[in-house]
Every structure is written in C-alpha cells, then in structure tokens.
Amino acid sequence: MAANSRLTVAVHVLVWMALVHRRGRELVTSEQAAESVNTNPVVIRRCLGGLRDAGLVEVRHGAGAGWRLARDPGEITLLEVLQAVEDEPLFGLHRNAPNPKCPVGAGIRPALRQAYDEAEDAARSALGRTTIEDMLRETLAAPST
C-alpha cells in the first residue's frame, strides 16, 4: 500500500512559500511551487485550494496573480495543515468487515481502534506543536543529500 503524501506536499509548499516570502517575493504561482515539489502544477493547485479554504493561504486573481501565506509561518501548525488537506483518519481499519466467526476477525477492529486512537492522539499533539516556521528552520539546517 502506498502512503498518502497530501500532508507532505502541503507542508513542502507552505515551507517553500515561507522561504520565498522571507526572500522578498510576496506572490508565487502553482507552477513555481510545483517545480520545488517536482510534481504537476495541478497537484499543487488542488493542495492550495484546500489550504485556501482553511484560511492558510490567499490567492490573488488577475494581473500579477499568485498565492501567498495568509498568516505568519510561526502561527501555522502542521495539525492545521493536516486538517486542511486530509479528511480521513491517520490509520484505517479493514475496508470489509473481518470474519466474525474467526476469533481474530471478531475482535481485531476494537483492539486496533484503541491502539490507533492513542497513536493518532499522539501524532496530532506533535503536529500541533510544530509550525511551518519550525519546518523552515529545520529544512534550512538539514544537510543536503
């Protein structure tokens, strides 16, 4: 199974926008952001739409169109970004109900739900303590590969 990368792409775009803003450019295009992420601008536009709906970015239409952060990067948490781009739980249960006649099938969902709820609470707590500014600082301090 492939991991969902919507949060990763959204954080990448916001961190990149914070860096670009720090360097003096107010607006960016989805094409420019797509170049940093190395993906199609359509993917970036979908991502930015969710971030806009959540009040994390703003768009300017018409001449000189582009996107910008709606708030200071130190005020945007990764939890807010997650909530803007992801409407599914972090951990999913079986798509189809397991066999209720099997001892494992009958009890696995409640057991997993408890473990997953605890893990999701911990993850959300950590994401709520981490900002886009934190990610920018860590990104710039990371060694190049």
N, CA and C atoms as an extended XYZ file, in Angstrom:
435
Properties=species:S:1:pos:R:3:atomname:S:1:resname:S:1:resid:I:1 pbc="F F F"
N         0.829       -1.183        0.000 N   MET     1
C         0.000        0.000        0.000 CA  MET     1
C         0.871        1.243        0.000 C   MET     1
N         0.484        2.212       -0.776 N   ALA     2
C         1.213        3.474       -0.848 CA  ALA     2
C         0.753        4.398        0.275 C   ALA     2
N         1.670        5.126        0.824 N   ALA     3
C         1.334        6.102        1.854 CA  ALA     3
C         0.742        7.342        1.198 C   ALA     3
N        -0.155        7.994        1.895 N   ASN     4
C        -0.750        9.226        1.427 CA  ASN     4
C         0.262       10.354        1.643 C   ASN     4
N         0.508       11.138        0.624 N   SER     5
C         1.517       12.201        0.729 CA  SER     5
C         0.910       13.606        0.687 C   SER     5
N        -0.397       13.747        0.833 N   ARG     6
C        -1.014       15.078        0.766 CA  ARG     6
C        -0.452       16.023        1.830 C   ARG     6
N        -0.293       15.530        3.058 N   LEU     7
C         0.267       16.373        4.119 CA  LEU     7
C         1.693       16.777        3.772 C   LEU     7
N         2.482       15.842        3.295 N   THR     8
C         3.870       16.136        2.942 CA  THR     8
C         3.952       17.195        1.857 C   THR     8
N         3.144       17.073        0.824 N   VAL     9
C         3.138       18.053       -0.261 CA  VAL     9
C         2.691       19.416        0.265 C   VAL     9
N         1.650       19.439        1.082 N   ALA    10
C         1.143       20.708        1.612 CA  ALA    10
C         2.190       21.400        2.484 C   ALA    10
N         2.855       20.650        3.356 N   VAL    11
C         3.894       21.243        4.205 CA  VAL    11
C         5.041       21.741        3.336 C   VAL    11
N         5.436       20.959        2.348 N   HIS    12
C         6.512       21.369        1.438 CA  HIS    12
C         6.167       22.717        0.797 C   HIS    12
N         4.965       22.831        0.269 N   VAL    13
C         4.554       24.056       -0.415 CA  VAL    13
C         4.551       25.237        0.554 C   VAL    13
N         4.019       25.045        1.753 N   LEU    14
C         3.954       26.142        2.719 CA  LEU    14
C         5.345       26.565        3.191 C   LEU    14
N         6.224       25.608        3.408 N   VAL    15
C         7.596       25.932        3.812 CA  VAL    15
C         8.293       26.679        2.683 C   VAL    15
N         8.106       26.223        1.457 N   TRP    16
C         8.698       26.903        0.305 CA  TRP    16
C         8.155       28.326        0.188 C   TRP    16
N         6.833       28.497        0.380 N   MET    17
C         6.229       29.831        0.319 CA  MET    17
C         6.799       30.730        1.420 C   MET    17
N         7.031       30.183        2.601 N   ALA    18
C         7.612       30.958        3.698 CA  ALA    18
C         9.025       31.412        3.341 C   ALA    18
N         9.800       30.534        2.727 N   LEU    19
C        11.159       30.891        2.319 CA  LEU    19
C        11.137       31.970        1.242 C   LEU    19
N        10.293       31.799        0.251 N   VAL    20
C        10.184       32.775       -0.836 CA  VAL    20
C         9.769       34.140       -0.272 C   VAL    20
N         8.833       34.135        0.653 N   HIS    21
C         8.388       35.389        1.272 CA  HIS    21
C         9.538       36.034        2.052 C   HIS    21
N        10.274       35.220        2.784 N   ARG    22
C        11.418       35.722        3.547 CA  ARG    22
C        12.439       36.383        2.625 C   ARG    22
N        12.531       35.880        1.409 N   ARG    23
C        13.496       36.416        0.438 CA  ARG    23
C        12.927       37.578       -0.370 C   ARG    23
N        11.710       38.033       -0.016 N   GLY    24
C        11.187       39.262       -0.600 CA  GLY    24
C        10.130       39.130       -1.671 C   GLY    24
N         9.700       37.929       -1.982 N   ARG    25
C         8.656       37.775       -3.011 CA  ARG    25
C         7.336       37.491       -2.315 C   ARG    25
N         6.325       38.296       -2.618 N   GLU    26
C         5.043       38.147       -1.939 CA  GLU    26
C         4.190       37.028       -2.525 C   GLU    26
N         4.094       36.975       -3.853 N   LEU    27
C         3.209       36.017       -4.512 CA  LEU    27
C         4.013       34.965       -5.266 C   LEU    27
N         3.463       33.763       -5.312 N   VAL    28
C         4.067       32.667       -6.074 CA  VAL    28
C         2.973       31.999       -6.902 C   VAL    28
N         3.379       31.313       -7.949 N   THR    29
C         2.419       30.585       -8.782 CA  THR    29
C         2.466       29.101       -8.443 C   THR    29
N         1.428       28.408       -8.822 N   SER    30
C         1.404       26.955       -8.606 CA  SER    30
C         2.485       26.282       -9.441 C   SER    30
N         2.811       26.852      -10.581 N   GLU    31
C         3.879       26.290      -11.410 CA  GLU    31
C         5.226       26.382      -10.697 C   GLU    31
N         5.480       27.509      -10.037 N   GLN    32
C         6.727       27.672       -9.292 CA  GLN    32
C         6.802       26.700       -8.110 C   GLN    32
N         5.703       26.568       -7.395 N   ALA    33
C         5.670       25.633       -6.265 CA  ALA    33
C         5.836       24.198       -6.765 C   ALA    33
N         5.218       23.887       -7.889 N   ALA    34
C         5.319       22.535       -8.452 CA  ALA    34
C         6.758       22.192       -8.803 C   ALA    34
N         7.522       23.184       -9.214 N   GLU    35
C         8.926       22.946       -9.540 CA  GLU    35
C         9.701       22.511       -8.293 C   GLU    35
N         9.421       23.129       -7.152 N   SER    36
C        10.099       22.751       -5.915 CA  SER    36
C         9.701       21.342       -5.473 C   SER    36
N         8.416       21.040       -5.573 N   VAL    37
C         7.920       19.725       -5.151 CA  VAL    37
C         8.258       18.651       -6.181 C   VAL    37
N         8.519       19.082       -7.417 N   ASN    38
C         8.774       18.172       -8.529 CA  ASN    38
C         7.523       17.350       -8.859 C   ASN    38
N         6.435       18.081       -9.059 N   THR    39
C         5.166       17.451       -9.399 CA  THR    39
C         4.429       18.339      -10.389 C   THR    39
N         3.253       17.928      -10.774 N   ASN    40
C         2.428       18.655      -11.718 CA  ASN    40
C         1.752       19.834      -11.012 C   ASN    40
N         1.670       20.997      -11.658 N   PRO    41
C         1.001       22.147      -11.042 CA  PRO    41
C        -0.458       21.875      -10.648 C   PRO    41
N        -1.117       20.947      -11.327 N   VAL    42
C        -2.498       20.605      -10.965 CA  VAL    42
C        -2.544       20.042       -9.543 C   VAL    42
N        -1.560       19.224       -9.187 N   VAL    43
C        -1.486       18.670       -7.826 CA  VAL    43
C        -1.355       19.816       -6.824 C   VAL    43
N        -0.531       20.787       -7.148 N   ILE    44
C        -0.308       21.926       -6.263 CA  ILE    44
C        -1.572       22.774       -6.156 C   ILE    44
N        -2.263       23.001       -7.265 N   ARG    45
C        -3.490       23.797       -7.227 CA  ARG    45
C        -4.551       23.131       -6.360 C   ARG    45
N        -4.679       21.808       -6.452 N   ARG    46
C        -5.632       21.093       -5.584 CA  ARG    46
C        -5.260       21.290       -4.119 C   ARG    46
N        -3.992       21.147       -3.833 N   CYS    47
C        -3.492       21.312       -2.470 CA  CYS    47
C        -3.764       22.736       -1.977 C   CYS    47
N        -3.409       23.719       -2.787 N   LEU    48
C        -3.594       25.118       -2.397 CA  LEU    48
C        -5.069       25.453       -2.190 C   LEU    48
N        -5.947       24.812       -2.936 N   GLY    49
C        -7.381       25.042       -2.751 CA  GLY    49
C        -7.830       24.666       -1.351 C   GLY    49
N        -7.383       23.511       -0.868 N   GLY    50
C        -7.720       23.101        0.495 CA  GLY    50
C        -7.103       24.007        1.537 C   GLY    50
N        -5.881       24.441        1.284 N   LEU    51
C        -5.213       25.351        2.212 CA  LEU    51
C        -5.897       26.718        2.224 C   LEU    51
N        -6.385       27.147        1.065 N   ARG    52
C        -7.135       28.408        0.986 CA  ARG    52
C        -8.440       28.301        1.770 C   ARG    52
N        -9.152       27.204        1.570 N   ASP    53
C       -10.419       27.013        2.271 CA  ASP    53
C       -10.237       27.021        3.784 C   ASP    53
N        -9.065       26.596        4.248 N   ALA    54
C        -8.765       26.568        5.677 CA  ALA    54
C        -8.196       27.893        6.178 C   ALA    54
N        -8.015       28.863        5.282 N   GLY    55
C        -7.502       30.165        5.684 CA  GLY    55
C        -6.004       30.216        5.893 C   GLY    55
N        -5.275       29.266        5.309 N   LEU    56
C        -3.824       29.227        5.481 CA  LEU    56
C        -3.083       29.948        4.365 C   LEU    56
N        -3.698       30.027        3.185 N   VAL    57
C        -3.119       30.776        2.065 CA  VAL    57
C        -4.215       31.633        1.441 C   VAL    57
N        -3.771       32.624        0.694 N   GLU    58
C        -4.679       33.506       -0.043 CA  GLU    58
C        -4.264       33.497       -1.500 C   GLU    58
N        -5.235       33.764       -2.363 N   VAL    59
C        -4.961       33.817       -3.793 CA  VAL    59
C        -5.332       35.201       -4.312 C   VAL    59
N        -4.537       35.683       -5.258 N   ARG    60
C        -4.850       36.926       -5.970 CA  ARG    60
C        -5.071       36.543       -7.421 C   ARG    60
N        -6.202       36.975       -7.967 N   HIS    61
C        -6.549       36.686       -9.358 CA  HIS    61
C        -6.205       37.879      -10.241 C   HIS    61
N        -6.202       37.661      -11.535 N   GLY    62
C        -5.973       38.734      -12.483 CA  GLY    62
C        -4.499       38.978      -12.730 C   GLY    62
N        -4.186       40.210      -13.136 N   ALA    63
C        -2.798       40.566      -13.428 CA  ALA    63
C        -1.962       40.407      -12.165 C   ALA    63
N        -0.814       39.767      -12.289 N   GLY    64
C         0.052       39.527      -11.133 CA  GLY    64
C        -0.520       38.492      -10.185 C   GLY    64
N        -1.272       37.549      -10.727 N   ALA    65
C        -1.925       36.527       -9.912 CA  ALA    65
C        -0.905       35.661       -9.194 C   ALA    65
N        -1.329       35.120       -8.085 N   GLY    66
C        -0.473       34.203       -7.349 CA  GLY    66
C        -1.022       33.901       -5.972 C   GLY    66
N        -0.253       33.131       -5.225 N   TRP    67
C        -0.620       32.663       -3.896 CA  TRP    67
C         0.346       33.227       -2.871 C   TRP    67
N        -0.143       33.393       -1.637 N   ARG    68
C         0.728       33.796       -0.533 CA  ARG    68
C         0.176       33.229        0.766 C   ARG    68
N         1.032       33.170        1.762 N   LEU    69
C         0.603       32.732        3.083 CA  LEU    69
C        -0.398       33.741        3.638 C   LEU    69
N        -1.442       33.252        4.278 N   ALA    70
C        -2.447       34.132        4.872 CA  ALA    70
C        -2.059       34.539        6.288 C   ALA    70
N        -1.148       33.796        6.889 N   ARG    71
C        -0.708       34.067        8.258 CA  ARG    71
C         0.794       33.894        8.353 C   ARG    71
N         1.328       34.369        9.437 N   ASP    72
C         2.754       34.198        9.716 CA  ASP    72
C         3.072       32.704        9.814 C   ASP    72
N         4.192       32.248        9.235 N   PRO    73
C         4.527       30.818        9.278 CA  PRO    73
C         4.708       30.274       10.695 C   PRO    73
N         5.019       31.141       11.647 N   GLY    74
C         5.136       30.709       13.039 CA  GLY    74
C         3.799       30.470       13.704 C   GLY    74
N         2.718       30.850       13.032 N   GLU    75
C         1.373       30.670       13.575 CA  GLU    75
C         0.611       29.530       12.907 C   GLU    75
N         1.191       28.916       11.893 N   ILE    76
C         0.519       27.820       11.165 CA  ILE    76
C         1.104       26.507       11.646 C   ILE    76
N         0.278       25.681       12.283 N   THR    77
C         0.774       24.392       12.761 CA  THR    77
C         0.562       23.306       11.717 C   THR    77
N         1.356       22.266       11.832 N   LEU    78
C         1.193       21.132       10.934 CA  LEU    78
C        -0.149       20.445       11.159 C   LEU    78
N        -0.702       20.544       12.357 N   LEU    79
C        -2.030       19.988       12.598 CA  LEU    79
C        -3.073       20.728       11.764 C   LEU    79
N        -2.967       22.046       11.676 N   GLU    80
C        -3.892       22.810       10.831 CA  GLU    80
C        -3.750       22.404        9.368 C   GLU    80
N        -2.514       22.171        8.948 N   VAL    81
C        -2.276       21.753        7.563 CA  VAL    81
C        -2.916       20.388        7.333 C   VAL    81
N        -2.707       19.462        8.258 N   LEU    82
C        -3.322       18.136        8.149 CA  LEU    82
C        -4.837       18.257        8.032 C   LEU    82
N        -5.431       19.050        8.883 N   GLN    83
C        -6.888       19.200        8.868 CA  GLN    83
C        -7.376       19.829        7.566 C   GLN    83
N        -6.533       20.646        6.932 N   ALA    84
C        -6.915       21.295        5.676 CA  ALA    84
C        -6.872       20.346        4.488 C   ALA    84
N        -5.980       19.371        4.515 N   VAL    85
C        -5.782       18.537        3.323 CA  VAL    85
C        -6.229       17.093        3.488 C   VAL    85
N        -6.542       16.694        4.688 N   GLU    86
C        -6.857       15.282        4.933 CA  GLU    86
C        -8.179       15.160        5.672 C   GLU    86
N        -9.111       14.406        5.131 N   ASP    87
C       -10.384       14.214        5.810 CA  ASP    87
C       -10.571       12.772        6.298 C   ASP    87
N        -9.536       12.003        6.224 N   GLU    88
C        -9.573       10.609        6.670 CA  GLU    88
C        -8.766       10.474        7.959 C   GLU    88
N        -9.079        9.456        8.771 N   PRO    89
C        -8.238        9.190        9.940 CA  PRO    89
C        -6.823        8.820        9.487 C   PRO    89
N        -5.860        8.975       10.376 N   LEU    90
C        -4.484        8.630       10.025 CA  LEU    90
C        -4.324        7.142        9.762 C   LEU    90
N        -5.087        6.326       10.496 N   PHE    91
C        -4.999        4.870       10.368 CA  PHE    91
C        -6.376        4.325       10.018 C   PHE    91
N        -6.424        3.526        8.975 N   GLY    92
C        -7.698        2.966        8.549 CA  GLY    92
C        -7.871        1.521        8.980 C   GLY    92
N        -9.109        1.169        9.237 N   LEU    93
C        -9.444       -0.223        9.532 CA  LEU    93
C        -9.753       -0.942        8.225 C   LEU    93
N       -10.061       -2.217        8.319 N   HIS    94
C       -10.376       -3.031        7.147 CA  HIS    94
C       -11.443       -2.362        6.288 C   HIS    94
N       -11.298       -2.468        4.993 N   ARG    95
C       -12.339       -1.952        4.091 CA  ARG    95
C       -13.600       -2.800        4.202 C   ARG    95
N       -13.428       -4.085        4.370 N   ASN    96
C       -14.548       -5.010        4.551 CA  ASN    96
C       -14.461       -5.585        5.958 C   ASN    96
N       -15.604       -5.809        6.568 N   ALA    97
C       -15.621       -6.353        7.925 CA  ALA    97
C       -14.951       -7.731        7.928 C   ALA    97
N       -14.057       -7.971        8.900 N   PRO    98
C       -13.432       -9.287        9.005 CA  PRO    98
C       -14.461      -10.357        9.370 C   PRO    98
N       -14.072      -11.584        9.224 N   ASN    99
C       -14.941      -12.719        9.520 CA  ASN    99
C       -15.283      -12.741       11.011 C   ASN    99
N       -16.557      -12.548       11.369 N   PRO   100
C       -16.944      -12.526       12.785 CA  PRO   100
C       -16.878      -13.901       13.449 C   PRO   100
N       -16.765      -14.966       12.658 N   LYS   101
C       -16.676      -16.316       13.220 CA  LYS   101
C       -15.245      -16.675       13.594 C   LYS   101
N       -14.299      -15.857       13.165 N   CYS   102
C       -12.890      -16.069       13.489 CA  CYS   102
C       -12.582      -15.317       14.784 C   CYS   102
N       -11.854      -15.911       15.721 N   PRO   103
C       -11.558      -15.214       16.976 CA  PRO   103
C       -10.764      -13.913       16.746 C   PRO   103
N        -9.897      -13.903       15.775 N   VAL   104
C        -9.164      -12.672       15.478 CA  VAL   104
C       -10.073      -11.701       14.731 C   VAL   104
N       -10.780      -12.201       13.736 N   GLY   105
C       -11.690      -11.355       12.963 CA  GLY   105
C       -12.748      -10.699       13.833 C   GLY   105
N       -13.220      -11.388       14.844 N   ALA   106
C       -14.267      -10.858       15.712 CA  ALA   106
C       -13.766       -9.736       16.618 C   ALA   106
N       -12.504       -9.749       16.998 N   GLY   107
C       -12.029       -8.777       17.984 CA  GLY   107
C       -10.956       -7.818       17.525 C   GLY   107
N       -10.485       -7.971       16.298 N   ILE   108
C        -9.354       -7.150       15.859 CA  ILE   108
C        -9.712       -5.673       15.707 C   ILE   108
N       -10.898       -5.377       15.218 N   ARG   109
C       -11.256       -3.974       14.986 CA  ARG   109
C       -11.291       -3.156       16.280 C   ARG   109
N       -11.953       -3.622       17.337 N   PRO   110
C       -11.921       -2.836       18.586 CA  PRO   110
C       -10.501       -2.700       19.153 C   PRO   110
N        -9.718       -3.754       19.040 N   ALA   111
C        -8.344       -3.694       19.549 CA  ALA   111
C        -7.523       -2.688       18.757 C   ALA   111
N        -7.639       -2.739       17.451 N   LEU   112
C        -6.911       -1.786       16.609 CA  LEU   112
C        -7.402       -0.361       16.829 C   LEU   112
N        -8.701       -0.197       16.950 N   ARG   113
C        -9.266        1.131       17.133 CA  ARG   113
C        -8.665        1.795       18.372 C   ARG   113
N        -8.534        1.057       19.453 N   GLN   114
C        -7.953        1.617       20.674 CA  GLN   114
C        -6.496        2.025       20.444 C   GLN   114
N        -5.717        1.135       19.853 N   ALA   115
C        -4.305        1.446       19.595 CA  ALA   115
C        -4.169        2.602       18.616 C   ALA   115
N        -4.981        2.603       17.569 N   TYR   116
C        -4.916        3.657       16.567 CA  TYR   116
C        -5.337        5.007       17.149 C   TYR   116
N        -6.365        5.008       17.995 N   ASP   117
C        -6.795        6.258       18.614 CA  ASP   117
C        -5.676        6.865       19.459 C   ASP   117
N        -4.984        6.049       20.216 N   GLU   118
C        -3.865        6.531       21.037 CA  GLU   118
C        -2.743        7.071       20.153 C   GLU   118
N        -2.417        6.352       19.106 N   ALA   119
C        -1.350        6.788       18.199 CA  ALA   119
C        -1.742        8.074       17.486 C   ALA   119
N        -2.981        8.167       17.050 N   GLU   120
C        -3.432        9.370       16.356 CA  GLU   120
C        -3.424       10.573       17.296 C   GLU   120
N        -3.844       10.384       18.543 N   ASP   121
C        -3.796       11.476       19.512 CA  ASP   121
C        -2.364       11.981       19.693 C   ASP   121
N        -1.420       11.064       19.799 N   ALA   122
C        -0.013       11.449       19.969 CA  ALA   122
C         0.499       12.190       18.730 C   ALA   122
N         0.155       11.691       17.551 N   ALA   123
C         0.597       12.331       16.312 CA  ALA   123
C        -0.001       13.731       16.189 C   ALA   123
N        -1.278       13.862       16.453 N   ARG   124
C        -1.930       15.177       16.360 CA  ARG   124
C        -1.335       16.155       17.373 C   ARG   124
N        -1.008       15.673       18.542 N   SER   125
C        -0.384       16.530       19.554 CA  SER   125
C         0.964       17.044       19.059 C   SER   125
N         1.779       16.159       18.497 N   ALA   126
C         3.089       16.557       17.977 CA  ALA   126
C         2.933       17.539       16.809 C   ALA   126
N         2.005       17.278       15.918 N   LEU   127
C         1.780       18.172       14.777 CA  LEU   127
C         1.281       19.542       15.247 C   LEU   127
N         0.515       19.558       16.321 N   GLY   128
C         0.006       20.812       16.866 CA  GLY   128
C         1.086       21.665       17.513 C   GLY   128
N         2.196       21.062       17.873 N   ARG   129
C         3.320       21.794       18.478 CA  ARG   129
C         4.352       22.240       17.443 C   ARG   129
N         4.177       21.846       16.200 N   THR   130
C         5.162       22.121       15.158 CA  THR   130
C         4.572       23.082       14.142 C   THR   130
N         5.330       24.142       13.829 N   THR   131
C         4.839       25.161       12.901 CA  THR   131
C         5.578       25.108       11.566 C   THR   131
N         5.047       25.817       10.608 N   ILE   132
C         5.716       25.950        9.311 CA  ILE   132
C         7.070       26.627        9.512 C   ILE   132
N         7.140       27.597       10.405 N   GLU   133
C         8.424       28.256       10.709 CA  GLU   133
C         9.430       27.239       11.254 C   GLU   133
N         8.978       26.340       12.138 N   ASP   134
C         9.853       25.276       12.656 CA  ASP   134
C        10.378       24.421       11.505 C   ASP   134
N         9.493       24.078       10.582 N   MET   135
C         9.881       23.237        9.452 CA  MET   135
C        10.863       23.962        8.541 C   MET   135
N        10.667       25.265        8.347 N   LEU   136
C        11.595       26.043        7.528 CA  LEU   136
C        12.975       26.043        8.180 C   LEU   136
N        13.018       26.299        9.475 N   ARG   137
C        14.296       26.302       10.187 CA  ARG   137
C        14.991       24.942       10.081 C   ARG   137
N        14.266       23.877       10.311 N   GLU   138
C        14.835       22.523       10.228 CA  GLU   138
C        15.275       22.184        8.796 C   GLU   138
N        14.485       22.610        7.834 N   THR   139
C        14.803       22.343        6.427 CA  THR   139
C        16.105       23.019        6.031 C   THR   139
N        16.247       24.269        6.405 N   LEU   140
C        17.450       25.012        6.046 CA  LEU   140
C        18.681       24.513        6.787 C   LEU   140
N        18.475       23.911        7.957 N   ALA   141
C        19.602       23.374        8.739 CA  ALA   141
C        19.989       21.964        8.326 C   ALA   141
N        19.116       21.297        7.574 N   ALA   142
C        19.372       19.903        7.186 CA  ALA   142
C        20.508       19.829        6.168 C   ALA   142
N        21.360       18.804        6.292 N   PRO   143
C        22.425       18.639        5.292 CA  PRO   143
C        21.814       18.238        3.947 C   PRO   143
N        22.428       18.694        2.885 N   SER   144
C        21.984       18.328        1.530 CA  SER   144
C        22.352       16.889        1.248 C   SER   144
N        21.485       16.213        0.510 N   THR   145
C        21.784       14.825        0.138 CA  THR   145
C        22.144       14.721       -1.318 C   THR   145
